[in-house]
């Protein structure tokens, strides 16, 4: 029970205890906000809409049910995450933005984050209007006057900004990454209702499916831990250098290249791409023009096809994994920094040869991580097709986020304990 003693130790240290209670208090505030609805919505039709759409149902999981409640924080952290992704992609186009992000130190990062906050506001307005228009086309929202429409958009936008502020507050004054913890709390909040639904719909004939679900769940969690922690350690040696009367260098270390360098960002980005055609199709299906309405119905039927949807979703996740890894990790810059510090990879010439070596290794291990992320993304469809039980469909993305957040938070807690001369987990 050594781990239990470590958990109890967290609450004995006043500073850590205060941080934990602070994070828990803000998570409670988030759950309260997620259950405050915006008035003027037919809740029964809203639930039926989300139950009938697998894509919107998955997005609803990440908001902790806030979207299906049409709450004031229904957009969740989607606009902020999208703004961050857009800015990171723009670093490949605008050298000045890349310099701010990579080379300007803490001040540059603060400025980059400020740009993300500013961009979150217009994205929240656009997403709020698009969601309201979609629900109006589905007759979930029956009537909104111009004043009510503007008020609703302002409230939903304020809710998205409020969640962004909560996330940054947790990161600054609590333990762990605030944005990840809020998404984690939203996913965990849906577990009780899922378990309740599984119990209510249980029959003895489904026992093999439940057993299979538990086995697959354990395997998924084990796979997520292995891939999340997996890395290729590239040896790096630093030559001895003499400055004045002192000698520097002369030691060996390693450069860790992670198998899953991109995290869950490719899945989130692929989800936003997959969401767009379906949302536009549902919006235009009742258009007065017959051609547009027929085209919208055709697109809607294609995206309701599980095989097509799964194949495109898997392909997008793989492509965005390579793309995002290329944005966030520059082998050429790493090779130049190692060379400037007098380091080299044994058996590889410094400079261009080292960069090519890093590219070669990164492409190979990223392929494994990309295929893994793609399989995790389409896992709910595979499980549902194999078991035939919709309530047992494992949210692979949700499992990936939950396990990743737990591992990241444990590492931060362990570092806090080590700083205070305590042994980590």
C-alpha positions in Angstrom: 0.0 0.0 0.0 3.0 2.3 -0.6 1.0 4.3 -3.2 -1.8 5.0 -0.6 0.8 6.4 1.8 2.0 8.7 -1.0 -1.6 9.9 -1.6 -2.0 10.6 2.1 1.3 12.4 2.1 -0.1 14.9 -0.5 -2.8 16.0 2.0 -0.3 16.3 4.8 1.7 19.0 2.9 -0.2 22.2 3.2 0.8 23.8 -0.1 0.0 20.7 -2.1 -3.3 20.2 -0.2 -4.4 23.7 -1.0 -3.6 23.3 -4.7 -5.6 20.0 -4.9 -8.6 21.6 -3.2 -8.3 24.7 -5.4 -8.4 22.5 -8.6 -11.3 20.4 -7.2 -13.2 23.6 -6.4 -12.8 25.0 -10.0 -13.8 21.6 -11.5 -17.0 21.9 -9.4 -17.6 25.4 -10.8 -17.2 24.0 -14.3 -19.7 21.2 -13.7 -22.2 23.7 -12.3 -21.8 25.9 -15.4 -22.2 22.9 -17.6 -25.7 22.3 -16.2 -27.0 25.9 -16.5 -29.0 25.9 -19.8 -29.7 28.7 -22.2 -33.5 29.2 -22.3 -35.7 28.6 -25.4 -34.6 25.0 -26.3 -36.8 21.9 -26.6 -34.7 19.5 -24.4 -36.3 16.3 -25.7 -35.6 17.1 -29.3 -32.1 18.2 -28.3 -31.3 14.9 -26.7 -32.8 13.0 -29.6 -30.6 15.0 -32.0 -27.4 14.1 -30.1 -28.3 10.5 -29.7 -28.9 10.2 -33.4 -25.6 11.7 -34.4 -22.4 9.8 -33.5 -20.1 12.7 -34.4 -22.0 15.3 -32.3 -22.4 12.7 -29.6 -18.6 12.3 -29.4 -18.1 16.1 -29.2 -20.8 16.2 -26.5 -18.7 13.7 -24.5 -15.7 16.2 -24.5 -18.0 19.0 -23.2 -19.2 16.7 -20.3 -22.8 16.8 -21.7 -22.8 20.7 -21.8 -23.7 20.7 -25.5 -26.7 18.3 -25.1 -27.9 20.5 -22.2 -27.4 23.6 -24.4 -25.6 25.1 -21.4 -23.8 28.4 -21.2 -20.5 26.6 -21.7 -21.8 24.3 -24.5 -18.8 25.1 -26.8 -16.4 23.7 -24.1 -12.8 24.5 -24.8 -13.2 23.8 -28.6 -12.7 27.5 -29.7 -9.6 27.9 -27.6 -8.1 24.7 -28.8 -8.9 25.5 -32.4 -7.4 29.0 -32.0 -4.2 27.4 -30.6 -4.0 24.9 -33.5 -4.5 27.6 -36.1 -1.8 29.8 -34.6 0.6 26.8 -34.5 -0.1 26.0 -38.1 0.4 29.7 -39.1 3.9 29.5 -37.6 4.8 27.5 -40.8 3.6 30.4 -43.0 4.7 33.5 -41.0 8.4 33.5 -39.9 7.8 36.3 -37.4 5.1 34.2 -35.6 7.5 31.2 -35.6 10.2 33.4 -34.0 7.8 34.5 -31.3 6.7 30.9 -30.6 10.1 29.1 -30.7 12.8 31.7 -30.0 11.6 34.5 -27.9 11.5 32.7 -24.6 8.8 33.1 -21.9 7.9 36.5 -23.0 7.3 35.3 -26.6 5.2 32.4 -25.3 3.0 34.8 -23.3 2.5 37.0 -26.3 1.7 33.9 -28.4 -0.9 32.7 -25.8 -2.4 36.2 -25.8 -3.0 35.9 -29.6 -4.7 32.6 -28.9 -7.0 34.2 -26.3 -7.9 37.0 -28.7 -8.6 34.6 -31.6 -10.8 32.5 -29.3 -13.5 35.2 -29.2 -14.4 35.4 -32.9 -14.2 31.6 -33.2 -16.6 31.3 -30.3 -19.0 33.7 -32.0 -18.9 31.8 -35.3 -19.3 28.4 -33.6 -22.2 29.6 -31.5 -24.0 31.0 -34.5 -23.4 27.9 -36.5 -24.6 25.6 -33.7 -27.8 27.8 -33.2 -28.5 27.8 -36.9 -28.1 24.0 -37.1 -30.4 23.4 -34.2 -32.9 25.8 -35.7 -32.9 23.9 -39.0 -33.5 20.7 -37.0 -36.4 22.5 -35.2 -34.7 22.0 -31.8 -34.9 25.8 -31.4 -38.3 26.9 -32.5 -38.1 30.7 -32.3 -35.4 33.3 -31.6 -35.9 37.0 -32.1 -32.9 39.0 -33.3 -32.3 40.3 -29.8 -32.6 36.8 -28.3 -30.2 35.5 -30.9 -27.6 38.1 -30.2 -28.0 37.6 -26.4 -27.6 33.8 -26.7 -24.5 34.2 -28.9 -23.0 36.6 -26.3 -23.7 34.3 -23.4 -22.3 31.2 -25.2 -19.2 33.2 -26.2 -18.7 34.4 -22.6 -19.1 30.8 -21.4 -16.2 29.7 -23.8 -14.0 32.5 -22.5 -14.9 31.7 -18.9 -13.8 28.1 -19.4 -10.5 29.3 -21.1 -9.9 31.5 -18.0 -10.6 28.6 -15.6 -8.2 26.3 -17.5 -5.4 28.9 -17.3 -6.1 29.6 -13.7 -5.8 25.9 -12.9 -2.5 25.7 -14.8 -1.1 28.8 -13.0 -2.2 28.1 -9.4 -3.1 24.4 -9.3 -1.5 21.1 -10.3 -1.5 19.8 -13.9 -2.6 21.3 -17.2 -5.9 23.2 -16.7 -7.2 22.7 -20.2 -6.5 18.9 -20.1 -8.1 18.6 -16.6 -11.3 20.4 -17.7 -11.6 18.0 -20.7 -10.9 15.1 -18.3 -13.6 16.3 -15.9 -16.1 16.6 -18.8 -15.4 13.0 -19.9 -15.5 11.6 -16.4 -18.8 13.3 -15.7 -20.5 11.2 -18.4 -19.5 7.9 -16.8 -22.3 7.6 -14.2 -25.0 8.1 -16.8 -23.3 5.6 -19.2 -23.1 3.0 -16.4 -26.7 3.6 -15.5 -27.9 3.2 -19.1 -25.8 -0.1 -19.4 -27.5 -1.4 -16.3 -31.0 -0.5 -17.4 -30.6 -2.1 -20.8 -28.8 -5.2 -19.5 -30.0 -8.7 -20.4 -28.3 -12.1 -19.8 -27.8 -12.4 -23.6 -25.4 -9.4 -23.5 -23.1 -10.9 -20.9 -20.4 -12.1 -23.5 -20.5 -8.5 -24.9 -19.9 -7.0 -21.5 -17.0 -9.4 -20.8 -15.5 -8.6 -24.2 -15.9 -4.9 -23.4 -13.9 -5.2 -20.1 -11.2 -7.2 -21.9 -10.9 -4.6 -24.7 -11.0 -1.7 -22.2 -8.1 -3.1 -20.2 -6.1 -3.7 -23.5 -6.9 -0.2 -24.6 -5.7 1.4 -21.4 -2.5 -0.7 -21.4 -1.9 0.3 -25.1 -2.5 4.0 -24.3 0.0 3.9 -21.4 2.6 2.1 -23.6 2.3 4.4 -26.5 2.0 7.6 -24.4 5.2 6.7 -22.5 7.0 5.1 -25.4 10.1 6.9 -26.7 13.3 6.4 -28.7 16.4 7.5 -26.9 18.9 8.9 -29.3 22.4 9.0 -27.7 24.2 12.4 -27.8 27.8 12.9 -26.7 29.3 16.3 -25.9 33.0 16.9 -26.5 35.3 18.4 -23.9 35.9 22.1 -24.2 38.3 24.2 -22.2 37.4 27.8 -21.3 40.1 29.6 -19.3 41.0 27.2 -16.5 37.7 25.2 -16.6 36.8 22.2 -18.7 33.2 21.8 -19.9 31.4 18.9 -21.6 32.8 15.4 -22.0 29.6 13.7 -21.0 27.0 11.5 -22.8 23.2 11.9 -22.6 20.2 11.1 -24.8 17.5 12.9 -26.8 14.1 11.4 -26.2 11.9 11.2 -29.3 8.3 10.3 -28.3 6.3 7.8 -30.3 3.2 9.9 -29.8 4.7 13.4 -30.3 1.4 15.0 -31.2 -0.7 13.9 -28.3 -4.5 14.0 -29.0 -4.3 17.2 -31.1 -4.6 15.3 -34.5 -7.8 13.6 -33.3 -9.3 16.9 -32.2 -8.3 18.5 -35.5 -9.7 15.6 -37.6 -12.9 15.8 -35.6 -13.3 19.5 -36.5 -12.7 18.7 -40.2 -15.2 15.8 -40.1 -17.8 17.9 -38.3 -17.9 20.6 -41.0 -19.4 18.7 -44.0 -22.0 17.0 -41.7 -23.0 20.3 -40.1 -23.3 22.1 -43.5 -25.4 19.2 -44.9 -27.8 19.2 -41.9 -28.1 23.0 -42.3 -28.9 22.8 -46.0 -31.1 19.7 -46.1 -34.2 21.9 -45.9 -33.0 24.5 -48.4 -35.7 25.7 -50.9 -33.4 24.9 -53.9 -34.0 21.3 -54.8 -30.4 20.7 -56.1 -28.8 22.1 -52.9 -31.2 20.0 -50.7 -30.5 16.8 -52.7 -26.7 17.4 -52.5 -27.0 18.0 -48.7 -29.0 14.8 -48.3 -26.3 12.9 -50.4 -23.5 14.3 -48.2 -25.4 13.4 -45.1 -26.0 9.8 -46.2 -22.3 9.4 -47.0 -21.2 10.6 -43.6 -23.7 8.4 -41.9 -22.1 5.4 -43.6 -19.9 3.9 -40.9 -17.3 2.4 -43.2 -16.8 5.6 -45.2 -16.8 7.7 -42.0 -14.3 5.4 -40.2 -12.0 5.2 -43.2 -11.8 9.0 -43.7 -11.5 9.7 -40.0 -8.6 7.2 -39.7 -6.8 8.7 -42.7 -7.2 12.3 -41.4 -5.9 11.4 -38.0 -2.8 9.7 -39.6 -2.2 12.7 -41.9 -2.6 15.3 -39.1 -0.3 13.3 -36.8 2.6 13.7 -39.3 1.6 17.3 -40.0 1.4 18.4 -36.4 4.6 16.6 -35.5 6.4 18.5 -38.3 5.0 21.8 -36.9 6.1 21.2 -33.3 9.3 19.3 -33.7 12.0 20.6 -36.1 14.9 18.1 -36.5 17.0 20.6 -38.3 16.8 23.1 -35.5 17.5 20.4 -32.9 20.6 19.3 -34.9 21.9 22.9 -35.1 21.5 23.4 -31.4 23.3 20.2 -30.6 26.1 21.2 -32.9 26.4 24.7 -31.4 26.8 23.2 -27.9 29.6 20.9 -29.1 27.4 17.7 -29.2 27.1 15.0 -31.8 25.3 11.6 -32.3 27.9 8.8 -32.2 28.6 7.6 -35.8 26.7 10.6 -37.4 28.4 13.7 -38.7 27.1 16.9 -37.1 24.8 19.3 -39.1 22.8 18.1 -42.1 23.6 14.4 -41.6 22.3 14.6 -38.0 19.1 16.3 -39.1 18.6 13.7 -41.7 19.1 11.0 -39.1 16.5 12.6 -36.8 14.1 12.9 -39.8 14.5 9.2 -40.5 13.9 8.1 -36.9 11.0 10.5 -36.4 9.2 9.3 -39.5 9.4 5.7 -38.4 8.2 6.1 -34.9 5.6 8.7 -35.9 4.1 6.1 -38.3 3.5 3.8 -35.3 2.0 6.6 -33.2 -0.2 7.8 -36.1 -1.6 4.3 -36.8 -2.2 3.9 -33.1 -4.1 7.2 -32.8 -6.1 6.3 -35.9 -7.1 3.0 -34.4 -8.0 4.6 -31.1 -10.2 7.2 -33.0 -12.2 4.5 -34.9 -12.3 2.0 -32.0 -15.9 2.8 -30.9 -17.2 1.9 -34.4 -15.1 -1.4 -34.4 -16.4 -2.4 -30.9 -19.9 -1.5 -31.7 -19.8 -3.5 -34.9 -18.3 -6.5 -33.2 -20.6 -6.5 -30.1 -23.7 -5.0 -31.6 -24.2 -3.1 -28.3 -24.2 0.7 -28.9 -23.9 1.5 -25.2 -20.6 -0.4 -24.9 -18.9 1.5 -27.7 -15.6 2.5 -26.1 -14.7 6.1 -26.6 -11.1 5.4 -27.6 -10.3 9.1 -27.8 -11.8 9.7 -24.4 -9.7 6.8 -22.9 -6.6 8.3 -24.5 -7.3 11.7 -23.0 -8.2 10.4 -19.6 -5.1 8.1 -19.3 -2.8 10.9 -20.7 -4.1 13.5 -18.2 -3.7 11.0 -15.3 -0.1 10.3 -16.3 0.7 13.9 -16.8 -0.8 14.9 -13.5 1.0 12.1 -11.7 4.3 13.3 -13.1 3.7 16.9 -11.9 2.6 15.7 -8.4 5.8 13.5 -8.3 8.0 16.5 -9.2 6.3 18.5 -6.4 7.1 15.7 -3.9 10.7 15.4 -5.1 11.2 19.2 -4.7 10.3 18.7 -1.1 12.7 15.9 -0.6 10.1 13.2 -0.7 10.3 10.1 -2.8 7.9 10.1 -5.8 5.3 7.6 -6.8 
